[in-house]
Amino acid sequence: MTDTPTTLRRDGRIAVITLASPPVNALGSAVRESLRDRIAEAGADEAVGAIVLTGSGKLFSGGADITEFGKPPRGMGLGELLDIIETSFKPVVAAIHGQALGGGLELALACHHRVATPSAKLGLPEVKLGLVPGAGGTQRLPRVVGPQKALEIITSGQPVGAKAAQAMGLVDALTGADTLVADAVAFAERVLAEGQASPRIRDRDDRIAEGRDNPGLFEAFRKANAKKFRGFEAPEGCIRCVEAACNRPFAEGMAFERETFERLMHGAQSIAQRHVFFAEREAAKIPGLGKDTPTRAVARVGIIGAGTMGGGISMNFLNAGIPVTIVEAKPEALERGLKTIRRNYDGSAKKGRITAADVETRMGLLTDSLDFADLAACDLIIEAAFEDTDLKRTIFEKLDAIAKPGAILASNTSYLDIDVIAGMTKRPQDVIGMHFFSPANVMRLLEVVRGAKTAPDVIATAMALGRRIGKVAVLVGVCHGFVGNRMLEQRQREANKLILEGALPQDVDRVVEGVGLPMGPFAMSDLAGLDIGWSAETSKGESVRDILCEQDRRGQKTGRGFYDYDENRQSTPSSEVDAVIRQVSERKGIARRTVTDQEILERCLYPMVNEGAKILEEGKALRASDIDTVWINGYGWPVYTGGPMHWADAIGLDTILARMKAFEAEHGPEFTPSALLEKLVAEGGSFAGYDKAARNAG
Ligand code: 3H9
């Protein structure tokens, strides 16, 4: 590590300027000022003919310093700095390794040439922060790759690999994997020898002509992506900026981009999306568990249960190159599970997400067995069997007998008490919850459940492993349903009450989906199956669910549930269900009334926030932002409102408390406000403030 955020050294006629601002060479004010000075120094030095600009550490640059956003601007803006670089008479070559993201790629685009290692990635992820690129990315990129490719890159935020970047003209040459700077210096020498003027992207017109000649391109792009962009403001901003790049002079396009960037940066969506960015990283930090906490080596994972969950969980490890032994009790179930895994991989290969060779490599890492004893060599064993305490007892007692010393014994239970499970073994310190979300190979959330006796290195290992397999791991405490399902129960309860009071399933779903959630409570029940936890023998035929199940309306799988489904799984409201609901209301003596959308929203979502506050109060989540992370990654809460706790802050906790009190008076103790909610309102506080205070105290 150096004291200055950039360094300059001479290599013959080439000045090599290196960004040296760990961890990600973010372009904060100190870096910008320092880089300006280095460029000036190299410019003034007559012995210097050209400049190579590179990054130290793992990457070129992670872009603008996000922590500066929303605060008063400091020093020279990135746009001004890039102007200086682009108008430099001495050619500047960006030498890229690791990543060049956001402002990092914009910096590279202001240089006259770009070279990159083959593994480098280049992208403009600003859209994921609710922003448009704000330092010329939307104006320069289309001039290099054309408007269509630029739209794809900018609105997806997905980086492209160096080879693809070279093919589209974004990178001029690939360097050796370990010879980046030397190759970049040689490249700069060649540029000098050729004696050509420094080419400036702003002067290029050839590629953007495509946008001018074919204005329908933008409308077609909007249409094709309407579903993906629904609810988000930034993608439309990105499209308009690329349109401006094609239709207006460079300076005007830049001004339009700047305006759009500023507007979005101060808007609620970007504030929420930046909150989510930091929340996900914060979730990895566990008070009392420093970076030096040892982790246990995990070279082989055992999975018990080859059902939907077990299979999905296995795929995560196989994808990360970690061998898996999967054990089932019955040969048919094992065979079915293996077939599903292969079918999923074949499906991904067909869609071009992985190659046929990848499928074989991954399947090759999978060992199947009907014998528990085969788990003896595993470093981590995850039980994904049915939610039945007796069954878990049998499994964990067996595991205790065969697992090697130091192996981590995890349960994927959604509700059961990890301490009770730990008590089934003689090694409670090695037992932990690893709660995956369905489909387990897709959903990013992993709730890591800490038991009373779980050892620190077991927690650290589970958290690190979560990251290794591409999950967002959130540490939670033992309670019914942990964080996610515990809060979900509040919503489900109210949804079921609301339909008896006068709303219909489609009303409740419309309101919940209107907030941006992918599925309302009834659509979700239909997807999961209404008969989960229901049996014909014990059905009392009293609740709406009982009756629907008895009528074989068990959800999507039977083509009918709360809704009717056609062969494409499109739903329509059902008059039969309507009649059942009315009949149950009547039988229970509930007079149906008009339920407003606002009431549906408040009754479904405010108790969730209140439950979140209780979870914090009880220490079952470390921070409000962890709860947001759970909901965004496990339940599809829209990232542009930042998660339920951030959303609640934005509404105002006083408003939520007042409504909870009114509902409590009307409907009873299910709405009793949590002590924390009361306290925060009394102090004029917020969940963000609560987290900040905890961070400062820690
Ligand atoms: C932009 O560029 C706007 C411009 O268009 C216009 C400006 C006018 N700023 O992710 P990690 C922190 S917008 C500040 O765990 P990895 C992060 O919080 C920006 N801090 O590492 C964490 O801190 P801590 C567009 C940042 O190796 C630490 O660095 N760029 C920034 O897994 C390590 O992060 C992006 O959106 C930042 N830009 O992944 C890229 N980036 O240790 C955002 C990271 O205290 N960054 N930090 O928790 C990333 O995607 C990943 O960090 C990266 C490294 C891939 C670079």
Boltz pocket constraint, residues with backbone or C-beta under 6 A from the ligand:
constraints:
  - pocket:
      binder: B
      contacts: [[A, 23], [A, 24], [A, 26], [A, 61], [A, 62], [A, 63], [A, 64], [A, 65], [A, 66], [A, 67], [A, 78], [A, 79], [A, 99], [A, 101], [A, 102], [A, 103], [A, 104], [A, 106], [A, 125], [A, 126], [A, 129], [A, 132], [A, 133], [A, 134], [A, 135], [A, 137], [A, 277], [A, 278], [A, 281], [A, 282]]
      max_distance: 6.0
